[in-house]
Amino acid sequence: MGRGVEGPVRRGAFTSPAGPGTRELDEVRALFADPAGRCVLFDFDGPICRLFPGDASKDVADAFWKLVSERGLHDVIDPADLHSKDPYDVLRDVARERPGSEAVTAFEDLLTEGEVRAAQCAPATRGAHELIRELWRRGARIAVVTNNSPRAVASYLHRHGLSDAFGPHIYGRGPDADQLKPDPDPVLRALAGLGAEPGDAVMIGDTVSDLVAAREAEVRFVGYARDDREAAPLRAAGAGAVVRALAPLIGLLKVPPQGSQGSRGSRGSRGSQGR
């Protein structure tokens, strides 16, 4: 499949608040400077691509609310989510109040269908594919840790020729919506599947939920934010390293020994397509 067009990569720099975040920033720099055998966990929607750019998730959200009305489920929706355009809010609410029900399955199927459809045309995040390929080539163990459907992630990676870089290591939404990030479950599954220790890992995410999940799993965190508006909540939540582009991470990778290749043999043997 084609690799897609990401556009020119604009070099940028880390931003970090003064204080405790400096230590984490230095640790991230050290990890990327010698990535062989280390573990890098990518959130999917944001750091790898824009699954629902702009208001693209509106159609899925509208379908969710139609299903809520048809099944008379307004009473199980959190009042704070009654006007939400985010289908994940509705899924969490229904799963919390009606765990294991046929209604949860119906919402999950609807969301997965929308995500898989969106993955067929989702634009790549600038620099993401280059970073993934360089990490893989230099022997890093990489995985996707996401609240999205593993089917949607697998479809996107296949379309862009990135499936081999991740192998089976896609840790996405399973049948238990209570274990979506900020719950650390997908991060912990990724570490187990890759055979990695938290101290050897870093997660790249773009939301406070990603940050909390990484912290709970004792994994270092790099925030990705395209502008000040997106960076503000990450910094407010204590993110020690925030990048405006992924190019700075590529720049941290040292030139490897001549002839080095991605160490497929070092990758964990236990993958997961959600559970």
C-alpha positions in Angstrom: 0.0 0.0 0.0 1.1 3.6 -0.5 2.8 5.4 2.4 0.8 8.5 2.0 2.0 12.1 1.8 2.8 13.8 5.1 4.2 17.0 3.7 7.5 18.6 4.7 8.6 18.2 8.3 9.1 21.5 10.1 11.8 21.3 12.8 10.7 22.4 16.2 11.7 22.2 19.8 10.6 20.8 23.1 8.8 23.0 25.4 8.8 22.3 29.1 7.7 24.2 32.2 10.4 25.1 34.7 10.8 22.8 37.6 10.1 19.1 38.0 9.3 18.6 34.3 13.0 19.2 33.4 14.0 15.8 34.8 11.4 14.0 32.7 12.5 16.0 29.6 16.1 14.9 30.1 15.0 11.3 30.6 13.0 11.4 27.3 16.0 12.8 25.5 18.2 10.0 26.8 15.7 7.4 25.8 15.4 8.6 22.2 19.2 9.0 22.0 19.6 5.3 22.4 16.3 3.7 21.3 17.4 0.1 20.6 15.5 -2.2 22.9 13.5 0.6 24.4 9.7 0.9 24.1 7.7 3.7 22.5 3.9 3.7 22.8 1.9 5.9 20.4 -1.6 7.1 20.9 -3.3 6.8 17.5 -5.7 9.7 16.9 -3.4 12.7 17.1 0.2 11.5 17.3 -0.2 9.2 14.2 -3.1 10.6 12.3 -6.2 12.8 12.6 -8.9 10.2 12.6 -11.7 12.7 12.9 -10.4 16.0 11.7 -12.6 19.1 12.3 -16.2 18.0 12.8 -15.7 14.6 11.1 -16.9 12.7 14.2 -20.3 14.5 14.1 -21.9 11.9 11.9 -21.0 9.2 14.3 -22.1 11.3 17.3 -25.5 12.0 15.6 -25.9 8.2 15.0 -25.2 7.6 18.6 -27.8 10.1 19.8 -30.4 8.6 17.4 -29.7 5.2 19.0 -30.0 6.7 22.4 -33.4 8.0 21.5 -34.6 4.8 19.9 -33.6 2.7 22.9 -34.8 5.2 25.5 -31.4 5.6 27.1 -31.3 9.3 27.9 -31.6 8.4 31.6 -28.2 6.6 31.6 -26.3 9.5 30.0 -24.3 11.7 32.4 -25.9 15.2 32.4 -22.5 16.6 31.5 -22.6 14.6 28.3 -26.1 15.4 27.1 -24.8 17.8 24.5 -21.5 16.2 23.8 -20.4 15.7 20.2 -17.9 13.0 21.3 -19.3 9.5 20.8 -16.8 8.1 23.3 -18.5 10.0 26.1 -21.8 8.3 25.3 -20.2 4.9 25.0 -18.6 5.3 28.5 -21.9 6.3 30.0 -23.9 3.4 28.5 -21.2 0.9 29.4 -21.1 2.2 33.0 -24.8 1.9 33.5 -25.5 -1.1 31.3 -22.3 -3.2 31.4 -22.3 -6.2 29.1 -25.6 -5.3 27.6 -26.8 -5.6 24.0 -27.0 -1.8 23.9 -23.2 -1.5 24.6 -22.6 -3.9 21.7 -24.8 -1.9 19.4 -22.9 1.4 20.3 -19.5 -0.4 20.0 -20.4 -1.7 16.6 -21.6 1.7 15.4 -18.4 3.4 16.7 -16.1 0.8 15.2 -17.8 1.1 11.8 -17.3 4.9 11.9 -13.7 4.6 12.9 -12.8 2.0 10.2 -14.5 4.2 7.6 -12.6 7.3 8.9 -9.2 5.4 8.9 -9.5 5.0 5.1 -9.0 8.7 4.5 -7.5 10.0 7.8 -4.6 12.4 7.1 -1.2 11.5 8.6 0.3 13.6 11.4 3.3 15.4 10.0 6.5 13.5 10.8 4.7 10.5 12.4 5.5 8.0 9.7 9.1 9.1 9.5 9.5 8.8 13.3 7.8 5.3 13.4 10.1 4.0 10.6 13.2 5.4 12.2 12.4 3.9 15.6 11.7 0.5 14.1 14.8 0.7 12.0 16.9 1.4 15.1 15.5 -1.5 17.1 12.9 0.2 19.3 9.9 -1.8 20.3 6.8 0.2 19.3 3.1 -0.2 19.9 -0.2 1.7 19.5 -2.1 2.4 22.7 -5.5 3.8 21.9 -9.2 4.2 22.8 -10.0 3.5 19.1 -10.9 0.2 17.6 -7.9 -2.1 16.8 -9.6 -2.7 13.5 -9.4 1.0 12.5 -5.8 1.2 13.6 -4.8 -2.0 11.7 -6.6 -0.6 8.6 -4.7 2.7 8.7 -1.3 1.1 9.3 -1.8 -1.4 6.4 -2.8 1.5 4.1 0.4 3.3 4.9 2.8 0.3 4.9 3.4 0.5 8.6 2.0 -2.9 9.7 5.4 -4.6 10.0 6.7 -1.8 12.3 4.0 -2.6 14.9 3.4 -6.3 14.2 0.5 -7.4 16.4 1.1 -4.7 19.0 -2.1 -2.7 18.7 -3.7 -2.3 22.1 -7.1 -0.7 21.5 -10.6 -0.6 22.8 -11.9 -3.9 24.0 -15.4 -5.0 25.3 -14.9 -3.2 28.6 -15.4 0.5 28.0 -14.5 1.2 31.6 -10.9 0.3 30.7 -10.5 3.1 28.2 -7.8 5.7 28.9 -7.3 7.4 31.4 -7.4 3.9 32.8 -3.9 2.5 32.4 -5.1 -0.9 31.2 -4.1 -0.5 27.5 -0.7 0.9 28.5 -0.1 -2.1 30.8 -1.2 -4.5 28.1 1.3 -2.9 25.7 4.1 -3.2 28.2 3.3 -6.9 28.9 2.9 -7.7 25.2 6.3 -6.0 24.3 8.0 -7.6 27.4 9.0 -4.1 28.5 9.5 -2.5 31.9 7.9 1.0 32.6 11.3 2.5 33.0 12.3 1.6 29.5 9.2 3.1 27.9 7.8 6.5 26.8 4.3 7.3 25.6 3.4 9.9 23.0 -0.1 11.2 23.5 -2.1 14.4 22.9 -4.7 14.4 25.7 -4.8 14.6 29.5 -6.3 11.1 29.5 -3.1 9.8 27.8 -1.0 11.6 30.4 -2.9 10.1 33.3 -2.8 6.6 31.8 1.0 6.9 31.3 1.5 8.2 34.9 -0.6 5.4 36.3 1.5 2.9 34.5 4.7 4.7 35.6 5.7 5.4 32.0 7.4 8.6 30.8 5.2 10.9 28.7 5.7 13.2 25.7 2.7 15.4 24.9 2.0 16.3 21.3 0.1 19.5 20.7 -0.3 21.4 17.4 -0.8 24.8 19.1 -1.1 26.6 22.5 -4.7 25.7 22.9 -4.0 22.0 22.7 -0.8 22.3 24.8 -2.4 24.3 27.7 -4.3 21.4 29.3 -1.3 19.1 29.0 0.9 21.6 30.7 -1.7 22.3 33.3 -1.9 18.6 34.1 1.9 18.5 34.6 3.3 17.2 31.3 7.0 17.7 31.5 7.7 17.5 27.8 5.4 18.9 25.0 6.2 19.0 21.3 4.5 21.0 18.6 5.8 18.7 15.9 7.3 15.2 15.9 10.5 16.3 14.1 12.3 17.1 17.4 11.9 13.5 18.5 13.4 12.4 15.1 16.2 14.8 15.8 17.0 13.2 19.1 17.8 9.8 17.5 21.5 9.3 17.2 23.0 8.0 14.0 23.0 4.2 14.5 25.9 1.8 13.7 26.2 1.3 10.0 24.0 -1.5 8.7 21.7 -1.6 11.7 18.1 -2.6 11.1 14.9 -2.7 13.0 15.3 -5.6 15.5 12.2 -7.6 14.9 13.5 -10.5 17.0 13.5 -8.2 20.1 9.8 -7.4 19.8 7.5 -9.0 22.4 5.8 -12.1 21.3 2.4 -11.4 22.9 0.2 -9.1 20.8 -3.3 -8.0 21.4 -6.2 -6.7 19.3 -8.1 -5.5 22.3 -9.7 -7.8 24.8 
